[in-house]
Each structure stands twice: as C-alpha cells, then as structure tokens.
Amino acid sequence: MALRHARGLAWQTVADEGVVLDLERGRSLGLNATAALVFSLLETHDEQEIVRELAQRFDVDAEQARGDVQAFLTLLRERGLAVEA
C-alpha cells in the first residue's frame, strides 16, 4: 500500500534528525536519522524502495530494514501522520 504524508503536517530535518508537527492536532513527533529518512522518502518512494534505500545508507541487511520501515509506517498510520496515497 502506497502512503503519503497526512494533511496539516509541517516537518523539518536538522542535522540528520527531524520533527513532524501535526498542526491540526497540536502534536509533534521527533525523528531519529532513520525515521527522518523514511519520512522524507514517503511521498516519492514505495515501501520496497524505502527499504532498499535504508539498507544501503545505513549498511543493514534488507530484513532488518524491512522490519524497521514496516514498524515506523505502522506508527505513522496509527498516529494519523500517514494516509493511503
């Protein structure tokens, strides 16, 4: 399933980390370097492409990257920060 950022968000990366602001709900989510990369790729890459990019950039095996990406995307959906494209 392809995802995109939900409406009403602002986000910024600073020194490889990031923050997502949910302007409609008044909540924020801090992102480590891995999560910031995943979030930044969400609009232009499908899940498998994000897994490949994560594995390459952080020198981890594909299975670990897949698990990390799936867990983070689930978190984003649960918090209303990502929706189906």
Residue, then its C-alpha position, 0 to 999 in steps of 0.5 A: m500500500a502506497l502512503r503519503h504524508a497526512r494533511g496539516l503536517a509541517w516537518q523539518t530535518v536538522a542535522d540528520e534528525g527531524v520533527v513532524l508537527d501535526l498542526e491540526r492536532g497540536r502534536s509533534l513527533g521527533l525523528n531519529a536519522t532513520a525515521a527522518l529518512v523514511f519520512s522524507l522518502l514517503e511521498t516519492h518512494d514505495e515501501q520496497e524502495i524505502v527499504r532498499e534505500l535504508a539498507q544501503r545508507f545505513d549498511v543493514d541487511a534488507e530484513q532488518a530494514r524491512g522490519d524497521v520501515q514496516a514498524f515506523l509506517t505502522l506508527l505513522r498510520e496509527r498516529g494519523l501522520a500517514v494516509e493511503a496515497 
